[in-house]
């Protein structure tokens, strides 16, 4: 997988003007000058972009100069395990509708001003303008003291991951961002949350929602003159090749941070990361796709150490059912019988992938805890079976002439498999799948899209019939299935209520297009979007029945074909630094700035 970049996961700016000092020894006789070099993968490093965490390409870097209340461990065994960020402690009410947050007593911004509850309240107001506060049912924020506040769900809210999601919100300084909001922002927010039947109040709510959306757009364009950070580092300079940050002396745990500066390198694709890794230039290398020869070369470099942890992400070939003939479930099943997943994985993701055993919406490692044998027995493994594929297609009126499949409408069957520039695994996977389909009689070829940002935009706008997609993404079953039965299939949470938008509305992101109700082999008719939504109001121990139904409906209706599951492989280099948290899976799921804030990563003394 590309470094699991949720980015615009992928860099558009070429690496230019690299300071060669970043390639040398990161330490000196004075450990306070030790420079740590890694790759930043959430978004491109763009010299012209604002120092604004709400801007898609803003020069604000998670865990370094962009801070949250706390950092999620991402552990399947303990979804609620967090590491402290700007919050010292947190607790929730017995019913989960309120969260009380106490801030770090020594937390300050890089200009020396204290981090306060007002900063968090303003940040939560901005979260409403970005659409994130609504996603976890936030209703209101009450400041209890300078360093303490209470968050409440909207009236009637039952979201079980409320505190979990609230802790992961970005925090910005009130004195810098409050001026971007109207004085009555919380009145606007309150009005926007109305969901009753009163027509006048409904109209007022719609107006308020439009106001928030408009505010959100203006906030993303805000360009602060100075980087003001509450994190362990503050941005000093940047160019198209790197962002250079120095230690923030006002950071609340500055005494634990042993690194003096950080160089975040830009990149345009996996190839550049491989080159840095093999050359020993990176002190930490994030999750990156690579072939076996690159892995072997990387491990030969002095100091490079491979770190393997579980992941819950799968690569799938997805279909927009608006496009003929992919709205036919037997067509999708036939394609699943044609594609040799093991052969694709061996070429596309030989180091950090394993072929998916089932198409069920979640990774095999996650499914082992959720899907029992009685449900598994009803599922199809879609092992390669060209005879079955042929039979299904002929049943639907397809014909083969001179070795080529002809659609029921009389036209030759051709397929563009959309992938993203720089995603080496998707590109190679697309080539192998295209070869397999072409051999079967479908003229297929991979089509490369310039950037992931463009790719996501085009998918949401229903421009691709077939393309790669990351599904599952989390040990949280609600998050996992929302990758299919959430926005991609027309289901959105609006003011804590589920709303469905058909493919007729191209502005709402429905690019899958399954029917709302589907009958499964148990005889039951279900609505996958509703089942997925209901899980965000259930404790994990009560979700298993929903998970099994969703896994079964995914297997039987094949909205996408899961090709491989990812294994989380990253690297640290012990040539210049020691004391990496390699035995703490949850910390390794986070960026190095989190490690450093907790006292990890110690420079070696120069010889």
C-alpha distance (Angstrom), angle and dihedral (degrees) to the residues before:
residue distance angle dihedral
X1 . . .
X2 3.65 . .
X3 3.63 104.6 .
X4 3.70 95.1 -64.0
X5 3.59 90.3 -88.6
X6 3.67 116.2 176.6
X7 3.65 84.3 -174.7
X8 3.12 140.2 111.6
X9 3.69 47.2 -84.0
X10 3.69 91.1 -153.0
X11 3.63 136.3 70.6
X12 3.77 121.1 -119.1
X13 3.80 97.8 179.9
X14 3.77 119.2 84.4
X15 3.75 117.9 -124.2
X16 3.75 104.9 -102.5
X17 3.76 137.3 161.0
X18 3.78 97.0 16.3
X19 3.74 115.2 -173.1
X20 3.78 102.2 -124.0
X21 3.77 89.7 -149.2
X22 3.79 86.2 76.3
X23 3.78 88.3 66.4
X24 3.77 95.8 56.0
X25 3.75 135.3 70.9
X26 3.78 110.6 -38.8
X27 3.77 95.6 -155.2
X28 3.75 137.8 65.7
X29 3.75 138.5 178.7
X30 3.78 87.4 -79.7
X31 3.77 107.7 62.6
X32 3.80 90.4 -160.1
X33 3.81 86.9 71.3
X34 3.81 94.4 52.9
X35 3.79 111.0 130.7
X36 3.79 120.5 -149.4
X37 3.82 117.3 -154.9
X38 3.78 125.0 -158.3
X39 3.81 141.9 136.5
X40 3.79 123.3 -93.7
X41 3.78 110.7 -142.6
X42 3.81 110.0 174.6
X43 3.80 95.1 83.1
X44 3.81 141.7 -17.1
X45 3.78 121.4 -74.5
X46 3.78 100.9 -116.6
X47 3.82 118.1 -178.1
X48 3.81 91.5 -158.8
X49 3.80 95.6 49.1
X50 3.83 120.8 100.5
X51 3.80 124.2 -102.4
X52 3.78 87.6 -111.9
X53 3.84 125.5 126.1
X54 3.81 91.4 -152.6
X55 3.79 93.2 59.2
X56 3.82 112.1 93.4
X57 3.82 91.4 -129.8
X58 3.80 97.8 23.3
X59 3.78 119.1 145.5
X60 3.76 94.8 -112.3
X61 3.79 115.5 116.8
X62 3.79 123.1 -153.3
X63 3.82 114.7 -116.8
X64 3.81 92.8 4.6
X65 3.82 107.3 62.5
X66 3.81 98.5 -15.4
X67 3.79 113.2 75.6
X68 3.78 139.2 -166.5
X69 3.77 132.1 -166.7
X70 3.81 89.6 -106.7
X71 3.80 141.5 -13.2
X72 3.81 121.4 -114.8
X73 3.79 117.9 -130.7
X74 3.80 93.6 -148.0
X75 3.80 90.4 -143.0
X76 3.79 117.9 158.2
X77 3.78 89.3 -149.8
X78 3.81 93.9 53.5
X79 3.80 116.6 19.1
X80 3.80 90.3 174.5
X81 3.80 96.4 57.9
X82 3.80 110.0 116.0
X83 3.77 136.9 172.7
X84 3.82 117.1 -135.6
X85 3.77 119.2 -96.2
X86 3.79 121.2 161.0
X87 3.79 87.2 -27.7
X88 3.78 116.0 82.1
X89 3.80 93.3 -168.9
X90 3.78 141.1 -7.1
X91 3.78 139.2 -170.0
X92 3.78 138.1 177.8
X93 3.76 134.9 -142.2
X94 3.83 118.0 -102.2
X95 3.81 91.7 -101.5
X96 3.82 92.8 46.5
X97 3.81 94.7 -123.2
X98 3.82 96.2 114.1
X99 3.79 133.1 46.3
X100 3.79 124.8 -165.4
X101 3.81 115.7 -154.3
X102 3.80 126.3 -166.2
X103 3.81 115.3 -166.1
X104 3.78 128.0 -138.0
X105 3.84 105.1 -85.0
X106 3.82 92.3 -138.1
X107 3.81 96.4 42.9
X108 3.80 111.7 133.2
X109 3.77 137.9 164.3
X110 3.79 118.6 -113.2
X111 3.83 89.9 -99.2
X112 3.81 90.1 60.2
X113 3.81 97.8 -104.2
X114 3.82 115.7 132.1
X115 3.79 122.7 -105.1
X116 3.80 105.4 -119.6
X117 3.78 141.4 -176.4
X118 3.81 87.3 -103.1
X119 3.81 88.4 63.8
X120 3.79 89.8 55.4
X121 3.81 93.0 45.5
X122 3.80 91.8 52.0
X123 3.80 90.0 46.4
X124 3.80 90.6 52.8
X125 3.81 90.3 49.8
X126 3.80 88.4 53.4
X127 3.81 88.4 48.9
X128 3.82 87.3 63.8
X129 3.81 89.7 56.1
X130 3.80 89.5 52.3
X131 3.82 94.5 47.4
X132 3.80 94.5 -118.4
X133 3.81 99.1 106.4
X134 3.79 90.8 56.5
X135 3.81 90.2 53.2
X136 3.81 91.9 66.0
X137 3.81 96.2 36.4
X138 3.79 97.6 -109.8
X139 3.80 110.7 176.7
X140 3.79 108.8 170.3
X141 3.81 144.9 -11.0
X142 3.79 123.9 -139.4
X143 3.81 121.5 -165.7
X144 3.82 108.8 -140.5
X145 3.80 97.7 177.1
X146 3.80 139.5 -25.8
X147 3.80 90.7 -73.1
X148 3.80 103.1 25.1
X149 3.80 135.4 67.4
X150 3.78 143.2 163.3
X151 3.81 126.1 -132.5
X152 3.80 120.3 -159.8
X153 3.77 133.0 -167.0
X154 3.78 120.2 -122.3
X155 3.80 112.1 -84.8
X156 3.78 107.2 -76.6
X157 3.81 92.3 16.5
X158 3.80 115.3 149.9
X159 3.79 102.8 174.0
X160 3.81 105.9 149.0
X161 3.81 94.6 -158.9
X162 3.80 93.5 53.4
X163 3.79 98.9 121.3
X164 3.80 91.1 35.4
X165 3.81 91.2 59.7
X166 3.80 96.0 36.8
X167 3.81 91.7 58.1
X168 3.80 90.1 58.1
X169 3.79 96.5 58.7
X170 3.79 119.9 118.5
X171 3.81 115.8 -109.4
X172 3.83 121.1 -146.4
X173 3.83 130.6 177.2
X174 3.80 115.9 -85.7
X175 3.80 91.1 -146.9
X176 3.81 90.1 59.5
X177 3.82 102.6 37.9
X178 3.80 106.2 27.6
X179 3.82 90.9 82.6
X180 3.81 89.1 64.2
X181 3.79 91.7 63.5
X182 3.81 128.1 71.0
X183 3.79 116.7 -111.7
X184 3.81 90.4 -113.5
X185 3.83 94.8 50.5
X186 3.81 93.8 128.7
X187 3.80 91.0 49.9
X188 3.80 88.3 53.2
X189 3.80 89.7 48.5
X190 3.80 92.0 49.9
X191 3.81 91.9 49.9
X192 3.80 91.1 48.5
X193 3.81 90.7 58.8
X194 3.79 97.7 63.0
X195 3.82 112.1 122.0
X196 3.81 103.0 166.7
X197 3.79 132.1 111.0
X198 3.81 99.8 -99.6
X199 3.81 104.7 118.6
X200 3.81 95.1 -152.6
X201 3.81 93.0 50.4
X202 3.80 90.5 44.6
X203 3.80 89.8 54.4
X204 3.80 90.1 48.0
X205 3.80 89.9 49.8
X206 3.79 91.1 52.5
X207 3.80 90.8 50.9
X208 3.80 90.6 49.0
X209 3.81 91.1 49.6
X210 3.79 89.8 51.8
X211 3.81 89.6 50.2
X212 3.81 90.5 53.5
X213 3.79 91.8 49.0
X214 3.79 91.3 50.5
X215 3.80 91.2 48.0
X216 3.79 89.7 49.9
X217 3.78 92.0 57.1
X218 3.80 92.9 49.8
X219 3.82 92.3 47.4
X220 3.81 92.2 54.3
X221 3.82 88.3 57.5
X222 3.82 94.8 51.3
X223 3.80 110.9 120.4
X224 3.83 113.6 -162.1
X225 3.79 113.3 -154.5
X226 3.78 92.0 -138.8
X227 3.78 133.8 37.2
X228 3.80 106.1 -120.3
X229 3.78 109.3 -170.1
X230 3.79 135.1 -176.2
X231 3.79 90.1 -173.5
X232 3.80 131.3 93.5
X233 3.81 91.3 -89.0
X234 3.78 139.8 36.6
X235 3.80 126.9 -150.8
X236 3.82 113.1 -103.6
X237 3.79 103.7 170.0
X238 3.78 143.1 -22.9
X239 3.77 141.9 -168.1
X240 3.82 133.4 179.2
X241 3.80 89.3 -78.3
X242 3.78 104.4 47.0
X243 3.77 149.2 -3.0
X244 3.80 113.2 -130.4
X245 3.80 118.6 -155.0
X246 3.80 129.9 -178.2
X247 3.77 130.4 -153.6
X248 3.81 115.6 -78.9
X249 3.81 106.1 -130.0
X250 3.82 90.3 -160.8
X251 3.82 94.7 55.9
X252 3.81 109.1 127.4
X253 3.83 92.0 -123.8
X254 3.81 98.1 33.3
X255 3.79 90.5 136.8
X256 3.81 89.6 63.5
X257 3.82 94.3 52.0
X258 3.81 108.2 90.6
X259 3.81 95.8 174.6
X260 3.80 117.7 91.8
X261 3.80 99.7 -161.3
X262 3.80 142.8 -1.9
X263 3.80 130.3 -139.7
X264 3.80 112.5 -157.1
X265 3.77 108.8 -164.4
X266 3.74 123.6 -147.0
X267 3.78 121.4 -138.4
X268 3.78 140.6 -179.2
X269 3.80 99.4 -149.9
X270 3.78 146.7 -12.7
X271 3.82 92.3 -80.6
X272 3.79 91.7 70.6
X273 3.79 92.2 49.2
X274 3.80 89.2 51.2
X275 3.80 90.3 52.5
X276 3.81 92.8 50.6
X277 3.80 91.1 46.0
X278 3.79 95.7 49.0
X279 3.80 90.4 47.1
X280 3.80 90.6 52.8
X281 3.79 92.1 -121.2
X282 3.82 97.1 130.3
X283 3.80 122.9 75.8
X284 3.81 89.0 -164.6
X285 3.79 127.7 16.5
X286 3.80 119.1 -162.3
X287 3.79 126.5 -137.6
X288 3.82 104.7 -56.5
X289 3.79 134.4 171.0
X290 3.79 114.5 -120.0
X291 3.80 142.0 158.9
X292 3.81 121.1 -114.6
X293 3.80 95.1 -100.8
X294 3.81 90.2 57.9
X295 3.80 91.1 48.3
X296 3.79 90.9 51.5
X297 3.80 92.2 48.1
X298 3.80 91.4 48.2
X299 3.80 92.8 51.8
X300 3.81 91.0 51.9
X301 3.81 90.9 61.5
X302 3.78 113.1 97.7
X303 3.80 112.7 -102.2
X304 3.80 98.1 11.6
X305 3.80 111.2 131.8
X306 3.81 125.2 -176.2
X307 3.81 116.5 -135.0
X308 3.82 118.0 -164.8
X309 3.80 123.0 -166.2
X310 3.83 132.1 161.9
X311 3.78 120.6 -89.2
X312 3.79 133.0 -170.4
X313 3.80 101.2 -148.3
X314 3.80 128.2 113.5
X315 3.80 133.6 -172.7
X316 3.78 114.9 -132.5
X317 3.78 140.4 177.3
X318 3.79 105.7 -123.4
X319 3.81 133.1 -162.6
X320 3.79 134.0 -147.2
X321 3.78 101.0 -143.7
X322 3.78 92.3 -156.6
X323 3.79 86.7 77.3
X324 3.81 118.9 80.8
X325 3.02 125.6 -87.1
X326 3.82 97.9 10.1
X327 3.79 94.3 78.8
X328 3.80 87.0 74.3
X329 3.80 110.9 90.1
X330 3.81 92.2 -152.5
X331 3.79 89.6 57.8
X332 3.79 90.8 53.7
X333 3.81 90.6 47.2
X334 3.80 91.0 49.2
X335 3.80 90.4 53.9
X336 3.80 89.6 50.1
X337 3.83 88.9 56.1
X338 3.82 91.0 50.2
X339 3.80 99.2 49.9
X340 3.80 115.0 84.6
X341 3.81 99.7 -148.3
X342 3.79 95.0 -172.2
X343 3.80 91.9 53.4
X344 3.82 90.7 48.5
X345 3.81 93.2 49.4
X346 3.81 93.5 48.4
X347 3.81 90.1 59.8
X348 3.79 102.4 30.8
X349 3.80 103.6 38.2
X350 3.82 110.0 8.4
X351 3.81 96.1 149.8
X352 3.80 106.4 37.8
X353 3.80 100.9 24.6
X354 3.79 143.2 74.3
X355 3.83 124.1 -167.6
X356 3.79 112.3 -98.3
X357 3.81 111.7 -110.9
X358 3.81 93.9 -158.2
X359 3.77 139.9 20.4
X360 3.80 98.4 -131.7
X361 3.81 107.3 125.5
X362 3.80 97.0 -99.4
X363 3.78 136.4 68.5
X364 3.78 119.9 -91.9
X365 3.81 90.8 -114.9
X366 3.79 91.5 55.5
X367 3.80 93.9 41.8
X368 3.80 92.0 58.0
X369 3.82 88.6 71.2
X370 3.81 96.6 42.3
X371 3.79 112.3 31.8
X372 3.80 117.2 66.9
X373 3.78 127.3 -153.2
X374 3.81 95.2 -101.3
X375 3.81 89.8 60.4
X376 3.81 93.3 40.3
X377 3.82 89.5 55.3
X378 3.80 89.5 62.7
X379 3.81 93.2 52.3
X380 3.78 129.2 94.9
X381 3.81 117.3 -132.9
X382 3.82 89.7 -156.9
X383 3.76 92.9 -139.1
X384 3.80 112.6 -175.6
X385 3.80 107.7 -74.0
X386 3.79 115.3 156.0
X387 3.79 92.1 -179.5
X388 3.81 91.4 58.7
X389 3.80 90.4 45.9
X390 3.80 90.5 51.1
X391 3.79 92.8 47.7
X392 3.81 93.0 50.4
X393 3.80 92.8 49.1
X394 3.80 94.5 46.4
X395 3.82 88.5 49.7
X396 3.81 88.1 57.8
X397 3.80 94.0 50.0
X398 3.80 101.1 -95.1
X399 3.80 117.3 143.1
X400 3.78 133.1 -162.4
X401 3.79 118.3 -136.2
X402 3.78 123.1 179.0
X403 3.79 89.9 -14.8
X404 3.83 93.7 -52.2
X405 3.80 127.5 108.8
X406 3.79 116.7 -121.5
X407 3.80 119.2 -156.8
X408 3.82 119.6 -124.0
X409 3.82 87.5 -105.5
X410 3.81 89.2 61.7
X411 3.81 97.7 -107.1
X412 3.81 125.4 122.1
X413 3.82 113.8 -100.2
X414 3.81 113.1 -116.4
X415 3.79 129.9 165.6
X416 3.81 136.5 -161.3
X417 3.82 111.2 -155.9
X418 3.80 106.0 -155.0
X419 3.81 118.9 -143.0
X420 3.81 135.3 162.4
X421 3.78 128.7 -102.3
X422 3.80 109.8 -109.8
X423 3.80 94.0 22.5
X424 3.79 96.1 111.9
X425 3.80 94.2 -179.1
X426 3.80 94.7 51.1
X427 3.80 91.2 46.1
X428 3.80 93.8 49.7
X429 3.80 91.0 42.5
X430 3.79 90.2 50.8
X431 3.79 90.6 52.2
X432 3.81 93.5 51.4
X433 3.82 93.4 46.1
X434 3.82 90.4 47.2
X435 3.80 89.7 52.0
X436 3.82 92.1 49.9
X437 3.81 92.9 48.1
X438 3.79 93.0 45.3
X439 3.79 90.6 51.8
X440 3.81 87.8 51.7
X441 3.81 90.5 52.9
X442 3.82 105.0 -92.7
X443 3.80 114.8 116.2
X444 3.82 99.8 -130.4
X445 3.77 133.6 166.4
X446 3.83 136.9 168.2
X447 3.79 115.8 -107.9
X448 3.81 115.9 -157.7
X449 3.80 120.0 -141.6
X450 3.83 116.9 -153.5
X451 3.81 99.3 -124.0
X452 3.77 141.7 2.3
X453 3.79 90.9 -118.4
X454 3.81 89.0 58.0
X455 3.79 90.6 43.3
X456 3.80 93.7 54.4
X457 3.78 91.8 45.4
X458 3.79 92.7 50.1
X459 3.80 93.5 46.7
X460 3.79 91.6 51.2
X461 3.81 88.7 49.5
X462 3.83 90.6 54.1
X463 3.81 95.8 -114.8
X464 3.81 99.3 134.5
X465 3.79 126.5 65.1
X466 3.81 93.5 -168.7
X467 3.80 131.1 16.4
X468 3.77 145.7 139.9
X469 3.79 119.6 -86.2
X470 3.80 136.8 -179.7
X471 3.77 111.0 -127.1
X472 3.80 134.1 -178.4
X473 3.86 95.5 23.8
X474 3.78 94.9 170.6
X475 3.78 147.8 46.6
X476 3.81 84.5 -129.0
X477 3.80 104.5 95.3
X478 3.80 94.5 -151.0
X479 3.81 90.7 54.5
X480 3.81 91.6 43.2
X481 3.79 97.1 54.4
X482 3.81 93.2 38.0
X483 3.83 85.4 70.3
X484 3.80 84.5 73.3
X485 3.80 108.5 16.2
X486 3.79 97.0 37.1
X487 3.80 126.9 69.1
X488 3.85 93.4 -27.0
X489 3.82 88.7 64.3
X490 3.81 96.2 38.4
X491 3.83 101.5 -92.8
X492 3.80 117.0 129.0
X493 3.79 132.9 168.7
X494 3.80 109.6 -126.9
X495 3.79 116.9 -178.4
X496 3.79 90.8 -19.0
X497 3.80 92.6 -52.9
X498 3.78 129.1 104.4
X499 3.79 116.5 -110.3
X500 3.80 125.3 -174.2
X501 3.80 124.2 -151.2
X502 3.79 121.0 -171.4
X503 3.79 123.7 -140.5
X504 3.79 89.0 -98.0
X505 3.81 86.9 80.3
X506 3.81 102.9 63.9
X507 3.80 92.8 -175.2
X508 3.83 96.9 69.8
X509 3.79 100.0 65.7
X510 3.82 101.0 -112.4
X511 3.81 102.1 150.8
X512 3.82 99.6 147.0
X513 3.79 100.0 58.0
X514 3.81 104.9 -165.5
X515 3.81 117.4 165.6
X516 3.81 112.1 -94.0
X517 3.81 93.2 -119.3
X518 3.78 124.8 43.5
X519 3.79 131.0 -178.7
X520 3.79 114.8 -135.6
X521 3.82 130.6 -158.5
X522 3.80 92.3 -95.9
X523 3.81 86.6 68.5
X524 3.79 93.0 -111.1
X525 3.81 123.0 125.6
X526 3.80 112.7 -140.7
X527 3.77 140.7 179.1
X528 3.85 105.4 -134.9
X529 3.80 93.5 -162.6
X530 3.79 92.3 53.8
X531 3.81 92.9 46.1
X532 3.79 90.5 50.5
X533 3.80 91.9 48.9
X534 3.80 92.3 48.2
X535 3.80 89.9 58.8
X536 3.80 91.1 65.6
X537 3.81 86.7 65.2
X538 3.80 95.3 47.2
X539 3.76 132.7 79.5
X540 3.83 112.5 -114.8
X541 3.79 92.5 -110.2
X542 3.82 89.3 61.2
X543 3.81 97.4 47.9
X544 3.80 102.1 77.0
X545 3.81 97.2 95.1
X546 3.82 90.6 51.8
X547 3.80 92.1 46.1
X548 3.79 92.5 53.1
X549 3.80 92.8 50.0
X550 3.80 91.5 47.9
X551 3.81 92.2 47.3
X552 3.81 89.9 50.0
X553 3.81 95.5 47.3
X554 3.80 90.0 48.5
X555 3.79 90.6 51.7
X556 3.80 93.2 47.3
X557 3.83 99.6 43.2
X558 3.83 98.7 33.6
X559 3.83 101.1 -151.6
X560 3.79 83.4 173.1
X561 3.80 136.1 5.4
X562 3.80 112.8 -123.8
X563 3.80 108.1 -136.9
X564 3.81 106.6 176.6
X565 3.79 141.3 -6.5
X566 3.79 118.2 -132.2
X567 3.78 126.6 -123.5
X568 3.81 114.5 -149.9
X569 3.82 105.5 -118.5
X570 3.79 119.4 168.2
X571 3.78 135.4 154.7
X572 3.78 139.7 -130.4
X573 3.80 124.6 -169.7
X574 3.81 116.7 -139.9
X575 3.80 95.6 -170.9
X576 3.82 93.8 94.6
X577 3.83 104.0 13.9
X578 3.79 137.3 36.0
X579 3.80 135.9 -172.8
X580 3.80 99.1 63.1
X581 3.84 115.3 169.5
X582 3.80 92.5 -118.7
X583 3.82 93.0 143.4
X584 3.80 93.5 53.2
X585 3.80 106.7 79.8
X586 3.80 93.3 -172.1
X587 3.80 93.6 53.4
X588 3.80 91.7 46.4
X589 3.81 86.6 57.4
X590 3.81 87.4 63.5
X591 3.80 134.3 69.8
X592 3.84 120.2 -89.8
X593 3.81 92.2 -105.9
X594 3.80 87.9 69.7
X595 3.80 90.9 51.1
X596 3.78 91.4 51.7
X597 3.81 94.1 47.0
X598 3.81 88.4 58.1
X599 3.80 94.4 50.5
X600 3.80 100.7 -94.8
X601 3.85 126.4 129.9
X602 3.78 112.1 54.1
X603 3.82 122.9 -167.6
X604 3.78 116.8 -121.8
X605 3.77 115.7 -119.4
X606 3.80 111.9 -105.9
X607 3.76 115.2 -110.8
